[in-house]
Amino acid sequence: MPVTTTDPAFGPTPREQLRDLITELAVVHGKVTLSSGKEADYYVDLRRITLHHRAAPLVGHVLLDHLEEVGLGTAEVDAVGGLTLGADPIADALLHAAASRGQDLDAFVVRKSAKTHGMQRQIEGPEVAGRKVVVLEDTTTTGGSPITAIEALRAAGAEVVGCATIVDRATGAGEKIEALGVPYHYLYDLADLGLA
């Protein structure tokens, strides 16, 4: 069971540790152009977190705890994943966190389009048809990547019961995703990271 107290004797909680690693390793200050084409004065490069030896396990456990808190734990969800590449390491972290707790949770990868060779699949991994899934994203700006994944998963027969991201940039993505009938959840907003 994760430590949830902020008593100094126990140190920072896993959620606080992850937040601190994000602000230390992933927030890059300076002019950048986002995938949406918009310019920003900073960039949150969460691959520096989701592929980091200390941060990746925290991503899995903190996000799994959060999903359980909002009713999307492994008892309610069969698989997690999203549009490659941002969602892939998050799905792996969740799969491993669940396994370490003796829970079953599969992961999947959604391609931007179906392969033109081999099995010609757009969704790789265990079958998603008829299963409850949560779409993942590392940082959400426009919602384009999760929406692409939601549409592909629904076309494949999955029931999309939620969308979760590590960092929400508060630029309307959550509203777009919820307009599709998919509850939207995030671990941190810009204020949590000292960016608002």
C-alpha positions in Angstrom: 0.0 0.0 0.0 1.5 3.4 -1.0 2.4 5.9 1.7 -0.2 8.7 1.6 0.8 10.8 4.6 2.9 14.0 4.3 4.4 13.4 7.8 8.1 14.3 7.4 9.0 11.0 9.1 7.7 9.2 6.0 9.1 11.7 3.4 7.2 13.0 0.4 4.4 10.9 -1.0 4.9 9.1 -4.3 2.6 11.7 -5.9 4.8 14.5 -4.5 8.0 12.7 -5.6 6.7 12.4 -9.2 5.6 16.1 -9.3 9.1 17.1 -8.1 10.8 14.9 -10.8 8.6 16.4 -13.4 9.5 20.0 -12.4 13.1 19.1 -12.2 13.6 16.9 -15.3 10.7 17.6 -17.7 9.9 21.3 -17.6 12.1 23.0 -20.2 12.0 26.8 -20.3 12.3 28.8 -23.6 10.3 29.4 -26.7 8.9 26.2 -28.3 6.4 25.3 -30.9 3.9 22.7 -29.6 2.4 19.9 -31.8 -0.7 22.0 -32.0 1.4 24.7 -33.8 1.0 27.1 -30.9 4.0 28.7 -29.3 4.7 28.5 -25.6 7.4 29.8 -23.2 8.1 26.3 -21.8 7.7 22.7 -22.8 6.9 19.8 -20.6 8.9 16.9 -22.1 7.3 13.9 -20.2 9.4 11.3 -22.1 12.1 12.5 -19.7 9.8 11.1 -17.0 8.1 8.1 -18.5 11.5 6.7 -19.7 13.4 7.6 -16.5 14.6 4.9 -14.1 13.1 6.5 -11.0 10.1 8.4 -12.4 8.6 5.6 -14.6 7.7 3.3 -11.7 6.2 6.3 -9.9 4.1 7.1 -13.0 2.7 3.6 -13.0 1.8 3.5 -9.3 0.6 7.1 -8.9 -1.6 6.9 -12.0 -2.9 3.5 -11.0 -3.8 4.9 -7.5 -5.5 7.8 -9.2 -7.5 5.6 -11.6 -8.6 3.5 -8.6 -9.7 6.6 -6.7 -12.0 7.7 -9.7 -13.5 4.2 -10.1 -11.3 3.1 -13.0 -9.1 0.5 -11.2 -8.2 -2.9 -12.5 -11.6 -4.3 -11.3 -13.3 -2.0 -13.8 -10.7 -1.7 -16.6 -9.2 -4.4 -18.8 -6.5 -2.6 -20.7 -4.8 0.8 -21.0 -2.9 2.5 -23.9 -3.1 5.2 -26.4 -1.6 6.8 -29.5 2.0 5.8 -30.0 4.6 7.2 -28.8 3.6 9.3 -25.9 1.2 6.7 -24.3 3.4 3.6 -24.8 5.7 4.0 -21.7 2.8 5.0 -19.5 0.8 1.9 -20.5 3.9 -0.2 -19.7 4.3 1.5 -16.3 0.7 0.9 -15.4 0.9 -2.8 -16.6 3.9 -3.3 -14.4 2.5 -1.4 -11.4 -0.7 -3.5 -11.6 1.3 -6.8 -11.9 3.4 -5.8 -8.8 0.1 -5.6 -6.9 -1.1 -9.0 -8.2 -3.7 -7.3 -10.5 -4.4 -8.0 -14.2 -4.1 -5.1 -16.6 -3.2 -5.4 -20.3 -1.6 -2.7 -22.4 -2.1 -1.8 -26.1 -0.6 0.6 -28.7 -2.7 2.6 -31.1 -1.0 3.5 -34.4 -1.9 6.7 -36.2 -3.2 4.4 -39.1 -3.4 0.7 -39.7 -0.2 -1.0 -41.0 -0.3 -1.8 -44.7 1.4 -5.2 -44.2 1.4 -8.1 -41.8 -1.8 -8.2 -39.7 -2.7 -4.7 -40.9 -3.8 -3.7 -37.4 -4.1 -0.2 -36.0 -4.2 -1.4 -32.5 -1.4 -3.7 -31.3 -1.4 -5.9 -28.3 -4.1 -8.1 -26.8 -7.6 -7.8 -28.4 -9.6 -4.8 -27.3 -13.0 -5.7 -28.8 -15.6 -6.0 -26.0 -13.2 -4.8 -23.3 -13.2 -1.7 -21.1 -10.2 0.5 -21.8 -8.7 3.8 -20.6 -6.9 6.0 -23.1 -3.6 7.5 -21.9 -1.5 10.5 -22.8 1.6 12.1 -21.3 0.7 15.8 -21.7 -2.6 17.1 -23.2 -2.9 20.3 -25.1 -5.4 20.0 -28.0 -6.7 16.5 -27.2 -5.9 15.4 -30.8 -3.9 12.3 -29.8 -6.4 10.9 -27.3 -9.3 11.6 -29.6 -7.6 9.7 -32.4 -7.1 6.8 -30.0 -10.7 6.9 -28.8 -12.0 6.8 -32.3 -9.8 3.9 -33.3 -10.6 2.0 -30.1 -14.4 2.5 -30.6 -14.1 1.3 -34.2 -12.3 -1.8 -33.0 -15.2 -2.5 -30.6 -13.6 -1.4 -27.3 -15.6 0.4 -24.6 -13.6 3.6 -23.7 -14.4 4.3 -20.1 -11.9 7.0 -19.5 -9.0 9.1 -20.6 -6.1 9.9 -18.3 -3.1 12.2 -18.8 -0.1 13.0 -16.5 -0.1 16.8 -17.2 -3.1 18.8 -18.4 -2.2 22.2 -20.0 -5.7 23.6 -19.4 -6.2 24.5 -23.1 -9.6 22.8 -23.6 -8.5 19.2 -24.4 -10.5 17.8 -21.4 -13.7 19.5 -22.6 -13.2 18.1 -26.1 -12.6 14.6 -24.8 -15.6 14.7 -22.4 -17.8 15.9 -25.3 -17.2 12.5 -26.8 -18.7 10.9 -23.6 -15.3 10.0 -22.1 -14.5 11.1 -18.6 -11.2 13.0 -18.5 -8.7 12.7 -15.6 -5.2 14.1 -15.0 -2.6 13.9 -12.3 -1.2 17.5 -12.5 -2.2 20.8 -13.9 0.1 23.8 -14.6 -0.4 25.2 -11.2 0.8 22.0 -9.6 4.1 22.4 -11.6 4.5 26.1 -10.8 3.7 27.1 -14.4 0.5 29.0 -13.9 
